[in-house]
Amino acid sequence: MTTTISVRAKGQLALSKEFCARKRLKAGMAVRVTEVGEGLYLTPIPEPTGEELRQAIAAAGTLLGLQTADEEDMVARAIAVYRAEQCRKKR
């Protein structure tokens, strides 16, 4: 399927509501743009899972070393709050 869109004065692109619905694109989602010859290839970047976030934060540790149990609990709570907010937004 081909869709034609216009580039706005600020260099922004606006995709149609129907196109976004078909591709499950939502406001605020990150999209990777790759140059392919003379064209562009758009790829939605999925949000990281809770496990991916935990692994990334655990790998980063703290400025002084690895995370403590309290810091790991804080990260788990922050992830839970974030996920709950995302669920509310989807409703």
N, C-alpha and C positions, 0 to 999 in steps of 0.2 A: 504494500500500500504506500502511496506517496501523499504527503501533506505539504502544502505551501504555506510558509509563514513569512512575516515581515520583520526586518531588523528595525528596532526603534531608535530614536535619536541618541539615546545613551548606550547603544550597542546591545540592548536587551532583546531576547527572543521570547515570543509568547506562543506557546503551543495551544491548540484548541482544547476545549474541555473534553470533547469526545476522544481525541487522541490520548490525552492524559488518562482518561478512564480506561481505555483499552490497554494501555501500558502500565497501569497502576502507579502513575506518577502523582505525587501529592505536593502541595506547597511546602517549601522548606527542604525537600529531598535533595540530596547531592546527586549530581549527574556528571559523569566523566565524558569529556568531549575529546575524540581522537581524530586527527586529520588523516584522511584516507584519500590519497591522490588529490583531486580538486574538491572532494566532498568532506563531510563530517559524519562521524559515527557517534551516536549518543548511547551511553550505557548507564542505567541507574546504579548507584552504589548503595547496596543494602546496608542498613544499620547493623552495627555489630551485635552479636548475641550477648547475653549476660556472661556466658562462659568466656567468650573472646575478650570482653572488657576485663573480667577478673584476671585472665592470663596476662593481658597487656599491663595492667596495673601492678600485678605481682612481679612481673619481669622488671619493671621500672624500679621497684623498691622505693626507698626514700632517699633523701639527700645523704643520710648517714649510714645507710645499709639496707638490708632486707626489711620488709614490713613486719611489724609486731602483730600479734593476734588481735589487739584492739584496732589497729589500722585496717586489718583485713575485714573485721566486723563492720567498720565504718564504710568501707568500700561496698560490702554486700548490702548494707542498708541504703546507700546512695543508689546502687543499681536497682534495688527494689522500688524505690521512690520514682526513679526515672521510668521504669517499665510501667508502673501504675499510671503515671502521667500520659505515657504514650497510648495506653489502652483507653483512657478517658477521651483523648483527642480523636481516636478512631471511631468512637460512637457517634 
